[in-house]
């Protein structure tokens, strides 16, 4: 009986070529696994394609709700944004995909798991760290890093497939390299490979339009959260995945969430990409608007720092680590009272505040008002400033005594 290998399968050119390559070079029975995180029409015809290429079977695992509830929500609660721009759309999905690959490998008794991530990208790290953490005994085959892999371009992959009787609708110069799920879609390649080039948004965008093409009239949106979790849009209660779908439609219509970034990959190189995250951008902004009303100053400051650390951890593929669990435990503690309603207006790429309320709001009008309230006496500030600035004054006195100029 042949040994089995589980292949992370998208149906794209790389993983299509990998099926006959695995059979030819390792004599494995190839079991394909496509983890559905919301790829939409990309899943059409996958089973026929996989079997036509020589796979014995294809699993399509729908994990959209698990992805949204267990991976997206913690990142939203953390306000996790990599390098101030990237909302981690691809990064969040990879550990869940690795988890499902391991589950199917265990179910099938497979001895190896194969992926088609290149040796230059982040995904090889994310997949392999996940597999190592969950199944250290299973062999990992990274096709693009394997000595038996001789293909180095789309042209050579297409020729390899043709030589093995596989004729599929892929062209060598076709389009951008994309990754899509319910949270976002990324675009790399073509004119984007040169940072001096402006993106060709006319052909590039999938989820929305540029702000210039958005409606002239804005759209008001109201969202509610309970303990940091979004629960409704415009008064309609929904599960998280449906909230994201609804916000994607709204945000895309108004040109929200398009970023062009040159990011620092884990492997050390810089890469340029355009990301569309319309619903995610709205959701993150709404959550932040609520938090700034509720969290005290010290917690808010530390949480901002922790959010940046959490984003880097997710970006680097370290989801299945004690550090992620510890950081998430802190974040979850901060969310106990992040409950309330956020209203905003979407207009030509902008998310404009229109009012935030919460039963746990720390904003006290009696204190914050310019008129004197019962809880704050303006004269109290004098003693505070004297103490707060004492070290500055003492040092200035000493420098003056020595005849030194401070600045």
Buried (B, 14 or more C-beta within 10 A) or exposed (E): EEEBBBBBBBBBBBBBBBBBBBBEBBEBBBBBBBBBBBBEEBBEEBBEBBBBBBBBBBBBBEBBEBBBBBBBBBBBBBBBBBEEEBBBBBBBBBBBBBBBBBBBBEEBEBBBBBBBBBEEBBBBBBBBBBBBBBBEEBBBBBBBEBEEBEBEEBEEBBBBBEEBEBEBEBEEEEEBBBBBBBBBBBBBEBBBEEEEEEBBBEEBBEBBBBBEBBEEEBBEBBBBBEEBBBBBBBEEEBBBBBBBBBBBEBBBBBBBBBBBBEBEBBEEEEBBBBBBBBBBBBBBBBBBBBBEBBBEEEBBEEBBEBBBEBBBBBBBBBBBBEEBEEBBEBBBEBBEBBBBBBBBBBBBBBBEEBEBEBEEEBEEEEEEEEEEEEEBEEEEEEEEEEEEEEEEEEEEEEEEEEEEEEE
